[in-house]
Amino acid sequence: TREPGRKPVGLLEPNPTGLYDVYGNVHEWTADWAGLYDAGAETDPAGPPSAPGHLRTFRGGCAIYSPTPIGASRRAAHSPEAKIPQIGLRVVLPLD
C-alpha cells in the first residue's frame, strides 16, 4: 500500500510510454474550458471554444486523496487564476 502525501518524482517505474508519475502527485491543469460533454462519442473533447472569466478543467488525482479516485477520467474545474498547491501542470515536449 502507498501512503498519502507528496513524493519526489521518478521513484516508480515509467508507464509503457516512458512517462513517470502520470497519476497521483497533483491534479493537472488542462487547456480545456469547463463545459458539458456532447452526448455522442468523442476523442479529446475540449469543452467550449472559449469562456473568459469562467472555469478551466483539471484532471487526475492528487496525493492528499486516497488512491481510489486517481485517474485521467476524474475531472473538476476551477478558476484559472487560482493558486492551489494540489493543482499543477505537466510540461510536454514533442518528439522529433
Secondary structure, 3 states (H helix, E strand, C coil): CCCCCCCCCCCCCCCCCCCCCCCCCCEEEEEEECCCCCCCCCCCCCCCCCCCCCCEEEECCCCCCCCCCCCCCCEEEECCCCCCCCEECCCCCCCC
